[in-house]
């Protein structure tokens, strides 16, 4: 049976129905909302909107991981996150906050200084060999993402002999390692757009239920991504309708958390699918 509870810094987070994670990028260069939340008022307004629209988690990231991105240094990432969390945490002390980082030192600082509840690592520990051990010490849930390559290289002709076998094999190895370190709460993210072609992404969407073998919560993040807007011959600004369609398919495939820019629409999507009483 799939795990339905997470210990988020002593707060019990119950996944009794699909949840919504609202994205807050405090970056100048993220593919959709880069540069939107550079002032305290804009940042807090965004977080307030996520909450009032029904979001369950606020996910704050300070380093863009869009394809082809050169990564900022650790000091700049920490500076941006310190600024964001020093404003957000006092204003929303009881909200579940995740931080999007692949650096163990950043994860440690954010949990210890601001009570961050979840670490969201797009690299599944491949970009920092100390991440698994650090997360175990911090005793917070960890989002384990599948990626092929790095943000700089991941979209340079990614090739798989068998996509789902490789994704499942990757998760099996990482979960075994995390358990050995003592990590109790793991969320798996198949990594749509992280080292996959459009065809790979839709094949993975079609086989999302294959991940049920792990009996762990599944997070899906497809919001306004190129797998949607390139297929529809548009751009990220006009990809909301496509995002809702893909989110619906993800829910039917067993997704437990939707990571999105548009919280209201995602919550409505969840409510409609739930109303249909489809067992996902």
N, C-alpha and C positions, 0 to 999 in steps of 0.2 A: 504494500500500500504506500502511496506517495506521501512523503513527509509534508505535514500541513502547518507546522509551527516553527518559528525561528526565535532564538534568544537574541534580541537586539539591545545589548547593554543593559540587561535586566528587564527590558520591556518585552512582553510576549507579543509577537506578531503572528496573528492567525491568518493563514491563507485558506479560508473556508469558501472563498469564491475568488475569481481572478481579480488581481490588484493592478493599480496603475501607478507607474513611476514617472514623474514629471521631470523633464530635462532642464537644467539650468547651466548653461555654458558661460563661464566668466573668461572668455577668450575673445581675441579680436578676429579670429580666422576660422571658426567652426563653419561647416558648409551651409548651415541654414540660419542660425541665430548668432553668429559671431559678432561681437561688438554691441549687442542689444542691452546688456546689463552691466554697464560700466560705472554707474552711479549707485549710491546707496538706495535712493528712492526707486530706481528701475529694478534693482535686485530684489528688494523687499516686495514690491508690487508683483513681480513675477512669482515669488514664492506664495504670496497671498492668493494669487489667482489659481495656482496649482491646488492649494488646499480647498478653496471655496468651490472649485469645479469638481471636487471629489477625488483628488489625487491622494494616494496612500503613502508615497515615498517621494522625497525630493532628492534628485541625483545631481550633485554639483561636480562639474569638471572644469579644470583649468588649463588643460593641454589638448589641443585639437588632435584627433587621431584619424582625420579624414585621409583617404588614399593620397600618397605622395608627400605627406607632411614631414618636414624636418622637425624633430622634437625639441622643445624648449628645455633649458637646463633645470635641474632640481630646485635651485634657489628661486627662479622665476615662478615655477609652478607653486611652490610653497607660499610665496608672497601673495599670489592671486588668491589661493585658498584661504590663507590667514585673513585676508581682507573680507572675503565672502562670508566665511563662517563666523568671524567676530561680529558681523552684522546679523546673520541669519539665526544663529543658535540662541542668542538672548531673546530675540523676538518670537521664535517658535521653539520653546524649550522641550516640548513633548512630541514634536514631529519626528518621524523616522527619516534620517538623513543618510544617504550613501555618498561616498566620494569616489569619483572615477579617476583612478590612478594606477599605474603599474609599478610605482616605486615604493619599496617597503618603508623607507625612512619617512616618506610623505604620509603613508597610511598610519604609521605609528604616531606621528605628530598630531594628525587630525583626530584620531581616536582619543589620545591622551589629553589633548588641549581643548577639544570642543565636543567630546562625547559623540563623535560620529558613530553611527549604528551599523553600517554595512560598508565593506570595501568592494568596489566594482573594478576588476582588473581585466582589461581587454586582452592582455597578453598571456593569461593563465600561467603566470610565473616565469615565462620564457625570457622576459626582459629584465628580471631581477631574481636571481637565484635564492635570495633570502625571503621572498614574499611569503611562501607557504609557512615557514617557521614563524615569521612575524605575525601573520594572521592568527596562527594557533596561540601565540602568547597573548595577543590582544583579546582573544575569545569573542570575536564578532563574526557574523555571517560573511561569507566570501562568494562573490559572483565569479564563476569560472567560465571564461569565454574561449571558444575555439577560434584560433587565428592561424593563418598560414603565412609565415614571413613576419614583417614588421609593417607599421603604417606607411613607411617610405616605399617598401617593395611589394606589399601584399597583392596589389592588383596588376603586377607585371606577369601576365600570362600564367595564372594559377592552374595547376594540372593535378588531377586526382585519378588514380586507377579505379577506386571505388569510394565515392564521396562519403557515404554514410558509414562505411566500415572504418574509414580513416578518422572521421569525427568521433565515432563511438570508441574507437581504440584510444584516441587522445584523451577523451574524458575518463576512460577506465584507468589509464596510467596515472593521470593527475589526481583523481579521486582517491586511488590507493595511497598515493604519496601524502595527500592532505590528511587522510585518516591516520596514517602512521605518525604524523606530527601532532595529531590530536584535534584537528579542526572538526567541529561538531555539525555546523550548519553550512551547507553548500547549496548554492543556486547555480544551475547550469544554463549557459547562454550559447546557442549554436553559432553565434557570430555571423549573422547575415551581413554581407558586404566586407567581411574581413578575410580577404584571400579567396574570394569566390567570384565566378562570373555570374551574369544574370541567370544563365541556365542552371548553374550550381545552386543559386539561392532558391529558385523555384522547385528544384528537385528536393532540396532540404525541407522546404515548407511542406511539400507533399508527403514527406516521410517523417514529419516532426514526432509522430507517435512512437517512432522507434526509440526515442529517448526515454520512454517510460520505463525501460529496463533498469534505470538507475534509481527509480522511486524517489527522485528529488524534484523540487520546484524548478520549472523551466521559465526562463525569461526570454522574451522575444523583443528585439529592437530593430524595427524596420522603418521607423518614422521618417517619411519624406526622403528616403534613400534612393540612390541611383537605380537600384533594381526595379524601382517603381517608375520614377520619372523618365528614365531612358526608354523603358519599354513603352511608355505612353507618349513618348516624343514631346515631353514638356520639360519643366524644371522643378526644383524643390519647392518653390513658392506656390506651385499649382498642383502639388502632389497629395493634398489632403484626402481627396476622395479615394484615390488609389491606396493610400495608407490605410484607410478604414476597411477597404475590401481585404487587404492582406492581413490586417489585424483580426478580422472575422475568421479567415481561414486558419490563422494561428490559434485562435481560441478553440476552434473545432478540432485542431490537432493536438490540443492538450496544454497550451500555454497558460501559465499561472500568473505571470506578471507581464504587462505591456509597458515598454519604455518608450515614451512619446513626447513630442513637442506640444501636441494638442490634447489636453487632458479631458476637456468636456466631451469631445467627440469619441475618445476612447472609452470613457465611462458609459456613454450612451450605447456604444457597440457592445460592451460587456452586458449591459442591462437587457438588451434585445436578445442576445444569444442565450442569456440565462432564462429569459421568459419563455423561450422555445423549449426549455426543459430538455435540452440535448445533453447527454452525459459525456462531458469532455473533461 
